[in-house]
Amino acid sequence: MSRARELAGFATATNPIQDLNVGVVTAISFSGDGSSLTGIDATSIKDGDGTVRAQANTSGVVVTGILTATSLEGDGSALTGLPAGLGTAVAATGDGANIYYTDQVLEVGSNLSLDVPATAVVAYTQYPEVAIASGVDLTIADGDDFVSDILGIGTTGSPQLLAGGGGRVRADNFVAKDGYNAPTFANGVNITGVGTASVRIDSVDINATGVTTTGISTISTSVVVGSAVTANADGVITSGIITATSFRGSNGSVELYEDTTKRLETTTTGVSVAGTTISNGGDFITYDNGHFKSGSNADLDLFHNGTDSYIRSAVGDLNINAGNSAQNICINLNENVAGVTSEKAARFIKNGAAELYYDNTKRFETTTSGATITGAGICTSLSVGPGIVQEDFHNYGTALTGTYNHDVVTHGMVLDSTVAASASFVINLRGDGSTTFNSLMNVGQTTVLTVYSVSSNASYYLTDFQIDGSSITEKWNGGSAPSAGTGSGTDVYTFNIMKTASATFSVYANFSNFA
């Protein structure tokens, strides 16, 4: 009989069994709550090797090893011993289970709205960068903040090219990570559309390395940058220094004003200045062939052509004036960089003389009664001094005939015709082909013309004397004009000319023969 049948038989006995010790009891099932069982450890769960993996105590359950579950419920607020950093372990077991990493980029591939519970105001992620796919929105609820790189480990890596096509981040406010100061846009800010500012813009509110605006920027009030710059509806007001690479006007020109009066304007050809230009110790410099011009038609022109310098007046007189408080006008040579001259050329003394110099030696000086010449005074045909007056004569190697024009500008006041006259002749006295004798002589002045003419025929002689083409009625020595030549030797005609009025002359003539 089996032990089970024996045990069953015992169970049906009239008297209950008080103690049963038959060894190992094997059964398909047991009934009852087991409250009377002893020697059973109901607080632990062991693996097949008898090692305790789950141990219950008064505080809960201690799990040794890996806990695998389909899901865990509860807020986890009482969990301890979680790996620090909210990262991913590099290995499931061993030392690597205590070393963690976080990917550089969190890719948001679908629309996501961040609205943390009322008990919190900040949503965050350990990812240093957030990439929003093209066409995807990341929306942060009103009053909430979204902080990336909460662990602060993203600064150790260089920026990576973000995935996606550049979606949108929608938020009402942007602040620095300290929650108080202005954010820094290291690469600038690109604004497409309308930018509206209702508060001032200064170093406290916006700190940007560069700002690029495409479209219309609308500012409801004034824009104040620091303490020196204010922009309002009238323009930009500065109280300090403006430093810029360039200025460019919207219509091509840049205008500068003093109060409400325009003082400077750039043009297509240069700069137009209205008013007085003052250089406080600086220089006005134009390079070679650059002109400084004055006058409505640029009549006065000062320039240097790379070799020589010029002062040119297109119309009117060119005057060099010294004011009432000025002293003298001096023209000097060999000026050094210190402004010291070693050679005088001319000096015009206020209320005094005019002086001309040769190699720093005064040769000419006007006086109260005339002029003083130091050394020989040489004119075109006249030399004065030292101790002698000398005059050039014109040697005419052609026979006198017809009307001979004697040009005193080039030939002086003495004519020597060394070839015998071939016919009667007329002498016309003039300056030259374009200059009248009248223009060379002042009223109240006198001069003498002497004509030497070789004579070989008594029929050939001077029949008329003219000045500037007009015949003169001379007063002849002896009372009559010559009617023939001498026929031999040299006939000499002398005309003493006195100018009594414009183009009006008194002429005293003399005829003689030398043989």
Summary of the structure (lengths in Angstrom):
residues: 515
radius of gyration: 61.0
end to end distance: 204.0
largest distance: 211.4
contacts: 1074
relative contact order: 0.04
helix: 4%
strand: 39%
